[in-house]
Amino acid sequence: MAGKVIGYISSAILIFFGVLFIMGAFSATGSPGWIFVGLILVGIAFGIIFLLGRKKKADASAQPVTYEINLPGQVTMDTIKCQSCGGALTKKDIHMVAGAPVVTCPYCETTYQLTEEPKW
């Protein structure tokens, strides 16, 4: 993260000086060679920005995460039914999204988050 910030700041500085060189080439004491130097500085800056902006590919060897739920005491399991159509849901219809259990009904394709009702 700090490397990206330093890269963007250095790119901004390079663009600034590149534009100054290009503008200076058209002044009374300027040299036509300054246009070339300015274009090189701006090109390097945009190259750095391009390299910093590229997203890294996802690691193909990423391990799947398995969640285990340990229920306390004597727990009886009821059939889970869809809130919209009442269709029976299985464990393959439940997925973890951002740490929360989300259900997608295979019959009506409704998606909603599972919530636990209070026991009292």
N, CA, C and O atoms as a printed pandas DataFrame, in Angstrom:
     atom_number atom_name residue_name chain_id  residue_number  x_coord  y_coord  z_coord
0              1         N          MET        A               1    0.825   -1.193    0.000
1              2        CA          MET        A               1    0.000    0.000    0.000
2              3         C          MET        A               1    0.874    1.262    0.000
3              4         O          MET        A               1    0.616    2.202   -0.752
4              5         N          ALA        A               2    1.899    1.273    0.844
5              6        CA          ALA        A               2    2.781    2.448    0.899
6              7         C          ALA        A               2    3.552    2.595   -0.399
7              8         O          ALA        A               2    3.824    3.714   -0.835
8              9         N          GLY        A               3    3.908    1.472   -1.028
9             10        CA          GLY        A               3    4.614    1.526   -2.298
10            11         C          GLY        A               3    3.770    2.163   -3.392
11            12         O          GLY        A               3    4.285    2.892   -4.240
12            13         N          LYS        A               4    2.456    1.880   -3.369
13            14        CA          LYS        A               4    1.567    2.487   -4.363
14            15         C          LYS        A               4    1.468    3.994   -4.160
15            16         O          LYS        A               4    1.479    4.759   -5.125
16            17         N          VAL        A               5    1.371    4.413   -2.913
17            18        CA          VAL        A               5    1.275    5.845   -2.629
18            19         C          VAL        A               5    2.537    6.559   -3.097
19            20         O          VAL        A               5    2.461    7.620   -3.716
20            21         N          ILE        A               6    3.692    5.981   -2.804
21            22        CA          ILE        A               6    4.953    6.579   -3.241
22            23         C          ILE        A               6    5.019    6.603   -4.767
23            24         O          ILE        A               6    5.483    7.583   -5.352
24            25         N          GLY        A               7    4.562    5.541   -5.410
25            26        CA          GLY        A               7    4.555    5.491   -6.864
26            27         C          GLY        A               7    3.673    6.552   -7.483
27            28         O          GLY        A               7    4.063    7.193   -8.459
28            29         N          TYR        A               8    2.477    6.749   -6.921
29            30        CA          TYR        A               8    1.570    7.770   -7.461
30            31         C          TYR        A               8    2.114    9.184   -7.225
31            32         O          TYR        A               8    1.984   10.053   -8.087
32            33         N          ILE        A               9    2.718    9.407   -6.065
33            34        CA          ILE        A               9    3.295   10.728   -5.790
34            35         C          ILE        A               9    4.466   11.007   -6.742
35            36         O          ILE        A               9    4.581   12.107   -7.284
36            37         N          SER        A              10    5.328   10.011   -6.942
37            38        CA          SER        A              10    6.455   10.222   -7.859
38            39         C          SER        A              10    5.964   10.409   -9.297
39            40         O          SER        A              10    6.572   11.159  -10.060
40            41         N          SER        A              11    4.874    9.738   -9.675
41            42        CA          SER        A              11    4.310    9.938  -11.012
42            43         C          SER        A              11    3.779   11.360  -11.168
43            44         O          SER        A              11    3.950   11.978  -12.219
44            45         N          ALA        A              12    3.137   11.875  -10.126
45            46        CA          ALA        A              12    2.631   13.244  -10.189
46            47         C          ALA        A              12    3.779   14.239  -10.333
47            48         O          ALA        A              12    3.672   15.211  -11.080
48            49         N          ILE        A              13    4.867   13.998   -9.626
49            50        CA          ILE        A              13    6.030   14.884   -9.729
50            51         C          ILE        A              13    6.624   14.817  -11.138
51            52         O          ILE        A              13    6.983   15.845  -11.712
52            53         N          LEU        A              14    6.727   13.608  -11.690
53            54        CA          LEU        A              14    7.265   13.460  -13.038
54            55         C          LEU        A              14    6.382   14.152  -14.077
55            56         O          LEU        A              14    6.891   14.779  -15.006
56            57         N          ILE        A              15    5.065   14.041  -13.919
57            58        CA          ILE        A              15    4.153   14.721  -14.846
58            59         C          ILE        A              15    4.319   16.236  -14.730
59            60         O          ILE        A              15    4.355   16.946  -15.735
60            61         N          PHE        A              16    4.421   16.720  -13.489
61            62        CA          PHE        A              16    4.596   18.149  -13.272
62            63         C          PHE        A              16    5.851   18.667  -13.973
63            64         O          PHE        A              16    5.795   19.655  -14.706
64            65         N          PHE        A              17    6.989   17.995  -13.745
65            66        CA          PHE        A              17    8.229   18.449  -14.382
66            67         C          PHE        A              17    8.207   18.240  -15.891
67            68         O          PHE        A              17    8.786   19.034  -16.631
68            69         N          GLY        A              18    7.552   17.188  -16.351
69            70        CA          GLY        A              18    7.440   16.974  -17.790
70            71         C          GLY        A              18    6.680   18.084  -18.471
71            72         O          GLY        A              18    7.070   18.552  -19.541
72            73         N          VAL        A              19    5.587   18.509  -17.847
73            74        CA          VAL        A              19    4.813   19.623  -18.402
74            75         C          VAL        A              19    5.631   20.914  -18.355
75            76         O          VAL        A              19    5.577   21.715  -19.289
76            77         N          LEU        A              20    6.387   21.121  -17.276
77            78        CA          LEU        A              20    7.248   22.313  -17.199
78            79         C          LEU        A              20    8.293   22.314  -18.314
79            80         O          LEU        A              20    8.554   23.354  -18.919
80            81         N          PHE        A              21    8.889   21.157  -18.587
81            82        CA          PHE        A              21    9.873   21.095  -19.671
82            83         C          PHE        A              21    9.217   21.395  -21.021
83            84         O          PHE        A              21    9.776   22.119  -21.844
84            85         N          ILE        A              22    8.033   20.834  -21.237
85            86        CA          ILE        A              22    7.343   21.076  -22.514
86            87         C          ILE        A              22    6.984   22.551  -22.656
87            88         O          ILE        A              22    7.164   23.128  -23.728
88            89         N          MET        A              23    6.481   23.164  -21.592
89            90        CA          MET        A              23    6.134   24.589  -21.646
90            91         C          MET        A              23    7.395   25.449  -21.789
91            92         O          MET        A              23    7.380   26.465  -22.483
92            93         N          GLY        A              24    8.478   25.041  -21.136
93            94        CA          GLY        A              24    9.720   25.800  -21.206
94            95         C          GLY        A              24   10.348   25.771  -22.590
95            96         O          GLY        A              24   11.103   26.675  -22.949
96            97         N          ALA        A              25   10.044   24.747  -23.364
97            98        CA          ALA        A              25   10.614   24.658  -24.710
98            99         C          ALA        A              25   10.094   25.780  -25.604
99           100         O          ALA        A              25   10.754   26.154  -26.574
100          101         N          PHE        A              26    8.925   26.317  -25.289
101          102        CA          PHE        A              26    8.332   27.368  -26.108
102          103         C          PHE        A              26    8.645   28.768  -25.583
103          104         O          PHE        A              26    8.152   29.755  -26.130
104          105         N          SER        A              27    9.458   28.868  -24.526
105          106        CA          SER        A              27    9.833   30.188  -24.015
106          107         C          SER        A              27   10.987   30.758  -24.860
107          108         O          SER        A              27   11.527   30.082  -25.736
108          109         N          ALA        A              28   11.345   32.014  -24.574
109          110        CA          ALA        A              28   12.390   32.696  -25.348
110          111         C          ALA        A              28   13.748   32.041  -25.161
111          112         O          ALA        A              28   14.554   32.004  -26.090
112          113         N          THR        A              29   14.010   31.518  -23.948
113          114        CA          THR        A              29   15.318   30.915  -23.685
114          115         C          THR        A              29   15.271   29.395  -23.767
115          116         O          THR        A              29   16.258   28.729  -23.453
116          117         N          GLY        A              30   14.143   28.841  -24.181
117          118        CA          GLY        A              30   13.969   27.387  -24.221
118          119         C          GLY        A              30   14.669   26.732  -25.392
119          120         O          GLY        A              30   15.083   27.385  -26.350
120          121         N          SER        A              31   14.786   25.432  -25.282
121          122        CA          SER        A              31   15.433   24.634  -26.317
122          123         C          SER        A              31   14.428   23.615  -26.849
123          124         O          SER        A              31   13.641   23.077  -26.071
124          125         N          PRO        A              32   14.433   23.337  -28.147
125          126        CA          PRO        A              32   13.511   22.325  -28.686
126          127         C          PRO        A              32   13.737   20.936  -28.084
127          128         O          PRO        A              32   12.825   20.108  -28.089
128          129         N          GLY        A              33   14.914   20.678  -27.577
129          130        CA          GLY        A              33   15.192   19.383  -26.946
130          131         C          GLY        A              33   14.415   19.172  -25.670
131          132         O          GLY        A              33   14.236   18.036  -25.232
132          133         N          TRP        A              34   13.951   20.247  -25.068
133          134        CA          TRP        A              34   13.177   20.125  -23.821
134          135         C          TRP        A              34   11.837   19.447  -24.059
135          136         O          TRP        A              34   11.292   18.820  -23.150
136          137         N          ILE        A              35   11.304   19.563  -25.260
137          138        CA          ILE        A              35   10.045   18.870  -25.571
138          139         C          ILE        A              35   10.262   17.367  -25.445
139          140         O          ILE        A              35    9.440   16.658  -24.864
140          141         N          PHE        A              36   11.370   16.891  -25.991
141          142        CA          PHE        A              36   11.693   15.468  -25.925
142          143         C          PHE        A              36   11.840   15.007  -24.473
143          144         O          PHE        A              36   11.317   13.957  -24.101
144          145         N          VAL        A              37   12.551   15.788  -23.653
145          146        CA          VAL        A              37   12.741   15.453  -22.236
146          147         C          VAL        A              37   11.398   15.443  -21.507
147          148         O          VAL        A              37   11.128   14.544  -20.710
148          149         N          GLY        A              38   10.562   16.435  -21.780
149          150        CA          GLY        A              38    9.245   16.496  -21.138
150          151         C          GLY        A              38    8.370   15.319  -21.509
151          152         O          GLY        A              38    7.679   14.763  -20.656
152          153         N          LEU        A              39    8.394   14.935  -22.773
153          154        CA          LEU        A              39    7.590   13.782  -23.205
154          155         C          LEU        A              39    8.079   12.484  -22.573
155          156         O          LEU        A              39    7.277   11.612  -22.238
156          157         N          ILE        A              40    9.387   12.355  -22.411
157          158        CA          ILE        A              40    9.935   11.167  -21.750
158          159         C          ILE        A              40    9.486   11.113  -20.286
159          160         O          ILE        A              40    9.081   10.055  -19.805
160          161         N          LEU        A              41    9.553   12.233  -19.580
161          162        CA          LEU        A              41    9.130   12.268  -18.178
162          163         C          LEU        A              41    7.651   11.929  -18.037
163          164         O          LEU        A              41    7.276   11.150  -17.161
164          165         N          VAL        A              42    6.814   12.501  -18.885
165          166        CA          VAL        A              42    5.375   12.219  -18.822
166          167         C          VAL        A              42    5.113   10.757  -19.180
167          168         O          VAL        A              42    4.261   10.115  -18.566
168          169         N          GLY        A              43    5.837   10.227  -20.164
169          170        CA          GLY        A              43    5.670    8.818  -20.534
170          171         C          GLY        A              43    6.051    7.878  -19.413
171          172         O          GLY        A              43    5.357    6.894  -19.160
172          173         N          ILE        A              44    7.159    8.175  -18.734
173          174        CA          ILE        A              44    7.568    7.349  -17.598
174          175         C          ILE        A              44    6.514    7.406  -16.497
175          176         O          ILE        A              44    6.201    6.384  -15.886
176          177         N          ALA        A              45    5.969    8.586  -16.239
177          178        CA          ALA        A              45    4.957    8.739  -15.191
178          179         C          ALA        A              45    3.718    7.910  -15.513
179          180         O          ALA        A              45    3.196    7.207  -14.648
180          181         N          PHE        A              46    3.244    7.992  -16.764
181          182        CA          PHE        A              46    2.060    7.212  -17.109
182          183         C          PHE        A              46    2.354    5.711  -17.124
183          184         O          PHE        A              46    1.460    4.906  -16.865
184          185         N          GLY        A              47    3.589    5.331  -17.422
185          186        CA          GLY        A              47    3.976    3.921  -17.323
186          187         C          GLY        A              47    3.917    3.426  -15.893
187          188         O          GLY        A              47    3.448    2.318  -15.635
188          189         N          ILE        A              48    4.392    4.242  -14.961
189          190        CA          ILE        A              48    4.321    3.876  -13.541
190          191         C          ILE        A              48    2.870    3.759  -13.098
191          192         O          ILE        A              48    2.509    2.816  -12.393
192          193         N          ILE        A              49    2.038    4.711  -13.507
193          194        CA          ILE        A              49    0.616    4.666  -13.131
194          195         C          ILE        A              49   -0.039    3.410  -13.697
195          196         O          ILE        A              49   -0.837    2.770  -13.012
196          197         N          PHE        A              50    0.287    3.051  -14.940
197          198        CA          PHE        A              50   -0.285    1.851  -15.546
198          199         C          PHE        A              50    0.121    0.605  -14.763
199          200         O          PHE        A              50   -0.713   -0.256  -14.487
200          201         N          LEU        A              51    1.415    0.508  -14.402
201          202        CA          LEU        A              51    1.882   -0.664  -13.669
202          203         C          LEU        A              51    1.266   -0.747  -12.274
203          204         O          LEU        A              51    0.971   -1.842  -11.794
204          205         N          LEU        A              52    1.071    0.391  -11.624
205          206        CA          LEU        A              52    0.474    0.385  -10.285
206          207         C          LEU        A              52   -1.010    0.049  -10.329
207          208         O          LEU        A              52   -1.548   -0.528   -9.383
208          209         N          GLY        A              53   -1.674    0.410  -11.426
209          210        CA          GLY        A              53   -3.112    0.197  -11.518
210          211         C          GLY        A              53   -3.522   -1.197  -11.931
211          212         O          GLY        A              53   -4.692   -1.563  -11.822
212          213         N          ARG        A              54   -2.555   -1.987  -12.412
213          214        CA          ARG        A              54   -2.901   -3.343  -12.823
214          215         C          ARG        A              54   -3.285   -4.175  -11.621
215          216         O          ARG        A              54   -2.646   -4.100  -10.571
216          217         N          LYS        A              55   -4.335   -4.972  -11.776
217          218        CA          LYS        A              55   -4.761   -5.854  -10.692
218          219         C          LYS        A              55   -4.000   -7.163  -10.793
219          220         O          LYS        A              55   -3.732   -7.662  -11.886
220          221         N          LYS        A              56   -3.664   -7.700   -9.657
221          222        CA          LYS        A              56   -2.987   -8.988   -9.637
222          223         C          LYS        A              56   -4.021  -10.087   -9.872
223          224         O          LYS        A              56   -5.154  -10.001   -9.400
224          225         N          LYS        A              57   -3.618  -11.108  -10.597
225          226        CA          LYS        A              57   -4.509  -12.232  -10.853
226          227         C          LYS        A              57   -4.693  -13.012   -9.565
227          228         O          LYS        A              57   -3.790  -13.102   -8.733
228          229         N          ALA        A              58   -5.888  -13.574   -9.421
229          230        CA          ALA        A              58   -6.169  -14.370   -8.233
230          231         C          ALA        A              58   -5.291  -15.621   -8.246
231          232         O          ALA        A              58   -5.068  -16.227   -9.294
232          233         N          ASP        A              59   -4.809  -15.986   -7.091
233          234        CA          ASP        A              59   -3.951  -17.149   -6.971
234          235         C          ASP        A              59   -4.763  -18.404   -7.269
235          236         O          ASP        A              59   -5.775  -18.667   -6.620
236          237         N          ALA        A              60   -4.314  -19.174   -8.252
237          238        CA          ALA        A              60   -5.045  -20.377   -8.656
238          239         C          ALA        A              60   -4.977  -21.458   -7.586
239          240         O          ALA        A              60   -5.809  -22.366   -7.568
240          241         N          SER        A              61   -4.010  -21.371   -6.708
241          242        CA          SER        A              61   -3.870  -22.396   -5.675
242          243         C          SER        A              61   -4.556  -21.988   -4.369
243          244         O          SER        A              61   -4.211  -22.504   -3.306
244          245         N          ALA        A              62   -5.516  -21.076   -4.435
245          246        CA          ALA        A              62   -6.213  -20.633   -3.224
246          247         C          ALA        A              62   -7.010  -21.798   -2.633
247          248         O          ALA        A              62   -7.690  -22.532   -3.349
248          249         N          GLN        A              63   -6.912  -21.945   -1.340
249          250        CA          GLN        A              63   -7.586  -23.033   -0.646
250          251         C          GLN        A              63   -9.018  -22.637   -0.291
251          252         O          GLN        A              63   -9.247  -21.518    0.168
252          253         N          PRO        A              64   -9.984  -23.533   -0.497
253          254        CA          PRO        A              64  -11.364  -23.209   -0.086
254          255         C          PRO        A              64  -11.473  -23.171    1.433
255          256         O          PRO        A              64  -10.766  -23.891    2.138
256          257         N          VAL        A              65  -12.357  -22.334    1.917
257          258        CA          VAL        A              65  -12.569  -22.180    3.348
258          259         C          VAL        A              65  -13.797  -22.981    3.752
259          260         O          VAL        A              65  -14.849  -22.872    3.122
260          261         N          THR        A              66  -13.665  -23.786    4.803
261          262        CA          THR        A              66  -14.776  -24.593    5.300
262          263         C          THR        A              66  -15.179  -24.071    6.672
263          264         O          THR        A              66  -14.344  -23.936    7.567
264          265         N          TYR        A              67  -16.460  -23.779    6.828
265          266        CA          TYR        A              67  -16.987  -23.332    8.111
266          267         C          TYR        A              67  -17.675  -24.501    8.796
267          268         O          TYR        A              67  -18.477  -25.211    8.188
268          269         N          GLU        A              68  -17.353  -24.691   10.065
269          270        CA          GLU        A              68  -18.025  -25.706   10.857
270          271         C          GLU        A              68  -18.824  -25.007   11.937
271          272         O          GLU        A              68  -18.337  -24.093   12.603
272          273         N          ILE        A              69  -20.064  -25.454   12.101
273          274        CA          ILE        A              69  -20.928  -24.855   13.116
274          275         C          ILE        A              69  -21.146  -25.887   14.210
275          276         O          ILE        A              69  -21.679  -26.968   13.958
276          277         N          ASN        A              70  -20.735  -25.552   15.415
277          278        CA          ASN        A              70  -20.939  -26.420   16.566
278          279         C          ASN        A              70  -22.138  -25.908   17.344
279          280         O          ASN        A              70  -22.114  -24.800   17.879
280          281         N          LEU        A              71  -23.178  -26.711   17.406
281          282        CA          LEU        A              71  -24.393  -26.306   18.101
282          283         C          LEU        A              71  -24.362  -26.834   19.527
283          284         O          LEU        A              71  -24.040  -28.003   19.740
284          285         N          PRO        A              72  -24.693  -25.994   20.512
285          286        CA          PRO        A              72  -24.650  -26.428   21.905
286          287         C          PRO        A              72  -25.881  -27.260   22.279
287          288         O          PRO        A              72  -26.976  -27.043   21.761
288          289         N          GLY        A              73  -25.676  -28.208   23.184
289          290        CA          GLY        A              73  -26.784  -28.966   23.750
290          291         C          GLY        A              73  -27.498  -29.850   22.744
291          292         O          GLY        A              73  -26.971  -30.172   21.679
292          293         N          GLN        A              74  -28.716  -30.234   23.115
293          294        CA          GLN        A              74  -29.551  -31.067   22.263
294          295         C          GLN        A              74  -30.256  -30.188   21.245
295          296         O          GLN        A              74  -31.122  -29.387   21.598
296          297         N          VAL        A              75  -29.894  -30.336   20.018
297          298        CA          VAL        A              75  -30.484  -29.527   18.968
298          299         C          VAL        A              75  -31.132  -30.468   17.967
299          300         O          VAL        A              75  -30.511  -31.416   17.485
300          301         N          THR        A              76  -32.390  -30.188   17.667
301          302        CA          THR        A              76  -33.061  -30.968   16.637
302          303         C          THR        A              76  -33.094  -30.139   15.374
303          304         O          THR        A              76  -33.281  -28.923   15.423
304          305         N          MET        A              77  -32.915  -30.785   14.260
305          306        CA          MET        A              77  -32.840  -30.078   12.996
306          307         C          MET        A              77  -34.175  -30.155   12.292
307          308         O          MET        A              77  -34.675  -31.245   12.012
308          309         N          ASP        A              78  -34.751  -29.007   12.006
309          310        CA          ASP        A              78  -35.972  -28.935   11.226
310          311         C          ASP        A              78  -35.595  -28.727    9.766
311          312         O          ASP        A              78  -34.468  -28.342    9.454
312          313         N          THR        A              79  -36.529  -28.979    8.890
313          314        CA          THR        A              79  -36.294  -28.731    7.477
314          315         C          THR        A              79  -36.335  -27.230    7.247
315          316         O          THR        A              79  -37.231  -26.538    7.729
316          317         N          ILE        A              80  -35.358  -26.743    6.509
317          318        CA          ILE        A              80  -35.323  -25.317    6.182
318          319         C          ILE        A              80  -36.134  -25.131    4.917
319          320         O          ILE        A              80  -35.946  -25.839    3.928
320          321         N          LYS        A              81  -37.045  -24.160    4.966
321          322        CA          LYS        A              81  -37.895  -23.889    3.812
322          323         C          LYS        A              81  -37.665  -22.466    3.326
323          324         O          LYS        A              81  -37.324  -21.578    4.107
324          325         N          CYS        A              82  -37.854  -22.262    2.028
325          326        CA          CYS        A              82  -37.688  -20.947    1.427
326          327         C          CYS        A              82  -38.744  -19.996    1.980
327          328         O          CYS        A              82  -39.905  -20.370    2.145
328          329         N          GLN        A              83  -38.330  -18.771    2.262
329          330        CA          GLN        A              83  -39.263  -17.772    2.784
330          331         C          GLN        A              83  -40.247  -17.310    1.722
331          332         O          GLN        A              83  -41.335  -16.840    2.054
332          333         N          SER        A              84  -39.888  -17.434    0.458
333          334        CA          SER        A              84  -40.756  -16.943   -0.608
334          335         C          SER        A              84  -41.726  -18.004   -1.106
335          336         O          SER        A              84  -42.937  -17.781   -1.132
336          337         N          CYS        A              85  -41.190  -19.174   -1.505
337          338        CA          CYS        A              85  -42.058  -20.176   -2.133
338          339         C          CYS        A              85  -42.326  -21.383   -1.255
339          340         O          CYS        A              85  -43.215  -22.174   -1.569
340          341         N          GLY        A              86  -41.576  -21.555   -0.149
341          342        CA          GLY        A              86  -41.790  -22.677    0.749
342          343         C          GLY        A              86  -41.087  -23.948    0.311
343          344         O          GLY        A              86  -41.307  -25.000    0.912
344          345         N          GLY        A              87  -40.263  -23.889   -0.701
345          346        CA          GLY        A              87  -39.534  -25.064   -1.178
346          347         C          GLY        A              87  -38.491  -25.504   -0.175
347          348         O          GLY        A              87  -37.942  -24.686    0.564
348          349         N          ALA        A              88  -38.213  -26.817   -0.150
349          350        CA          ALA        A              88  -37.224  -27.370    0.773
350          351         C          ALA        A              88  -35.813  -26.986    0.316
351          352         O          ALA        A              88  -35.472  -27.079   -0.864
352          353         N          LEU        A              89  -35.012  -26.556    1.284
353          354        CA          LEU        A              89  -33.637  -26.149    0.992
354          355         C          LEU        A              89  -32.674  -27.163    1.578
355          356         O          LEU        A              89  -32.946  -27.761    2.619
356          357         N          THR        A              90  -31.559  -27.354    0.914
357          358        CA          THR        A              90  -30.526  -28.258    1.401
358          359         C          THR        A              90  -29.271  -27.448    1.725
359          360         O          THR        A              90  -29.211  -26.241    1.488
360          361         N          LYS        A              91  -28.267  -28.145    2.275
361          362        CA          LYS        A              91  -27.054  -27.425    2.652
362          363         C          LYS        A              91  -26.283  -26.913    1.443
363          364         O          LYS        A              91  -25.488  -25.983    1.581
364          365         N          LYS        A              92  -26.494  -27.491    0.257
365          366        CA          LYS        A              92  -25.799  -26.977   -0.930
366          367         C          LYS        A              92  -26.383  -25.639   -1.393
367          368         O          LYS        A              92  -25.766  -24.955   -2.210
368          369         N          ASP        A              93  -27.555  -25.256   -0.889
369          370        CA          ASP        A              93  -28.169  -23.975   -1.233
370          371         C          ASP        A              93  -27.696  -22.848   -0.330
371          372         O          ASP        A              93  -28.032  -21.687   -0.564
372          373         N          ILE        A              94  -26.914  -23.174    0.705
373          374        CA          ILE        A              94  -26.434  -22.182    1.667
374          375         C          ILE        A              94  -24.961  -21.895    1.376
375          376         O          ILE        A              94  -24.150  -22.818    1.293
376          377         N          HIS        A              95  -24.621  -20.628    1.223
377          378        CA          HIS        A              95  -23.249  -20.198    0.948
378          379         C          HIS        A              95  -22.883  -19.085    1.911
379          380         O          HIS        A              95  -23.747  -18.343    2.378
380          381         N          MET        A              96  -21.588  -18.975    2.206
381          382        CA          MET        A              96  -21.111  -17.897    3.059
382          383         C          MET        A              96  -20.690  -16.725    2.168
383          384         O          MET        A              96  -19.848  -16.890    1.285
384          385         N          VAL        A              97  -21.270  -15.549    2.396
385          386        CA          VAL        A              97  -20.924  -14.343    1.660
386          387         C          VAL        A              97  -20.579  -13.278    2.689
387          388         O          VAL        A              97  -21.431  -12.877    3.482
388          389         N          ALA        A              98  -19.339  -12.824    2.676
389          390        CA          ALA        A              98  -18.842  -11.799    3.599
390          391         C          ALA        A              98  -19.091  -12.199    5.050
391          392         O          ALA        A              98  -19.427  -11.356    5.881
392          393         N          GLY        A              99  -18.926  -13.489    5.354
393          394        CA          GLY        A              99  -19.063  -13.973    6.719
394          395         C          GLY        A              99  -20.486  -14.212    7.175
395          396         O          GLY        A              99  -20.700  -14.511    8.350
396          397         N          ALA        A             100  -21.460  -14.096    6.303
397          398        CA          ALA        A             100  -22.859  -14.298    6.673
398          399         C          ALA        A             100  -23.444  -15.423    5.810
399          400         O          ALA        A             100  -23.153  -15.501    4.617
400          401         N          PRO        A             101  -24.271  -16.296    6.410
401          402        CA          PRO        A             101  -24.890  -17.362    5.620
402          403         C          PRO        A             101  -25.996  -16.807    4.719
403          404         O          PRO        A             101  -26.915  -16.135    5.188
404          405         N          VAL        A             102  -25.893  -17.098    3.429
405          406        CA          VAL        A             102  -26.855  -16.613    2.445
406          407         C          VAL        A             102  -27.453  -17.825    1.733
407          408         O          VAL        A             102  -26.733  -18.747    1.351
408          409         N          VAL        A             103  -28.770  -17.816    1.559
409          410        CA          VAL        A             103  -29.478  -18.922    0.925
410          411         C          VAL        A             103  -29.963  -18.484   -0.453
411          412         O          VAL        A             103  -30.467  -17.374   -0.620
412          413         N          THR        A             104  -29.805  -19.367   -1.434
413          414        CA          THR        A             104  -30.363  -19.152   -2.758
414          415         C          THR        A             104  -31.305  -20.318   -3.041
415          416         O          THR        A             104  -30.873  -21.469   -3.100
416          417         N          CYS        A             105  -32.574  -20.023   -3.214
417          418        CA          CYS        A             105  -33.586  -21.053   -3.438
418          419         C          CYS        A             105  -33.434  -21.603   -4.860
419          420         O          CYS        A             105  -33.398  -20.832   -5.819
420          421         N          PRO        A             106  -33.344  -22.950   -5.003
421          422        CA          PRO        A             106  -33.207  -23.515   -6.342
422          423         C          PRO        A             106  -34.509  -23.478   -7.148
423          424         O          PRO        A             106  -34.485  -23.672   -8.363
424          425         N          TYR        A             107  -35.639  -23.232   -6.490
425          426        CA          TYR        A             107  -36.928  -23.245   -7.175
426          427         C          TYR        A             107  -37.329  -21.858   -7.688
427          428         O          TYR        A             107  -37.659  -21.699   -8.863
428          429         N          CYS        A             108  -37.298  -20.856   -6.799
429          430        CA          CYS        A             108  -37.724  -19.511   -7.208
430          431         C          CYS        A             108  -36.541  -18.562   -7.378
431          432         O          CYS        A             108  -36.732  -17.407   -7.761
432          433         N          GLU        A             109  -35.308  -19.034   -7.096
433          434        CA          GLU        A             109  -34.068  -18.277   -7.232
434          435         C          GLU        A             109  -34.033  -17.007   -6.372
435          436         O          GLU        A             109  -33.358  -16.037   -6.717
436          437         N          THR        A             110  -34.752  -17.021   -5.272
437          438        CA          THR        A             110  -34.709  -15.921   -4.317
438          439         C          THR        A             110  -33.451  -16.065   -3.469
439          440         O          THR        A             110  -33.093  -17.171   -3.066
440          441         N          THR        A             111  -32.789  -14.959   -3.201
441          442        CA          THR        A             111  -31.578  -14.968   -2.381
442          443         C          THR        A             111  -31.809  -14.087   -1.163
443          444         O          THR        A             111  -32.242  -12.941   -1.281
444          445         N          TYR        A             112  -31.512  -14.641    0.011
445          446        CA          TYR        A             112  -31.664  -13.866    1.248
446          447         C          TYR        A             112  -30.694  -14.396    2.290
447          448         O          TYR        A             112  -30.179  -15.509    2.176
448          449         N          GLN        A             113  -30.456  -13.574    3.311
449          450        CA          GLN        A             113  -29.539  -13.938    4.378
450          451         C          GLN        A             113  -30.282  -14.695    5.462
451          452         O          GLN        A             113  -31.394  -14.322    5.833
452          453         N          LEU        A             114  -29.669  -15.761    5.973
453          454        CA          LEU        A             114  -30.268  -16.502    7.071
454          455         C          LEU        A             114  -30.093  -15.717    8.365
455          456         O          LEU        A             114  -29.019  -15.188    8.650
456          457         N          THR        A             115  -31.152  -15.656    9.126
457          458        CA          THR        A             115  -31.081  -15.007   10.444
458          459         C          THR        A             115  -31.598  -15.973   11.482
459          460         O          THR        A             115  -32.517  -16.749   11.223
460          461         N          GLU        A             116  -31.003  -15.923   12.657
461          462        CA          GLU        A             116  -31.416  -16.799   13.744
462          463         C          GLU        A             116  -32.429  -16.077   14.619
463          464         O          GLU        A             116  -32.174  -14.978   15.113
464          465         N          GLU        A             117  -33.554  -16.696   14.798
465          466        CA          GLU        A             117  -34.597  -16.126   15.645
466          467         C          GLU        A             117  -34.211  -16.332   17.109
467          468         O          GLU        A             117  -33.562  -17.325   17.437
468          469         N          PRO        A             118  -34.599  -15.412   17.994
469          470        CA          PRO        A             118  -34.307  -15.568   19.424
470          471         C          PRO        A             118  -34.979  -16.828   19.981
471          472         O          PRO        A             118  -36.052  -17.230   19.530
472          473         N          LYS        A             119  -34.319  -17.439   20.974
473          474        CA          LYS        A             119  -34.817  -18.695   21.557
474          475         C          LYS        A             119  -35.941  -18.461   22.566
475          476         O          LYS        A             119  -36.665  -19.404   22.885
476          477         N          TRP        A             120  -36.110  -17.259   23.073
477          478        CA          TRP        A             120  -37.111  -17.019   24.114
478          479         C          TRP        A             120  -38.431  -16.621   23.576
479          480         O          TRP        A             120  -39.366  -16.388   24.342
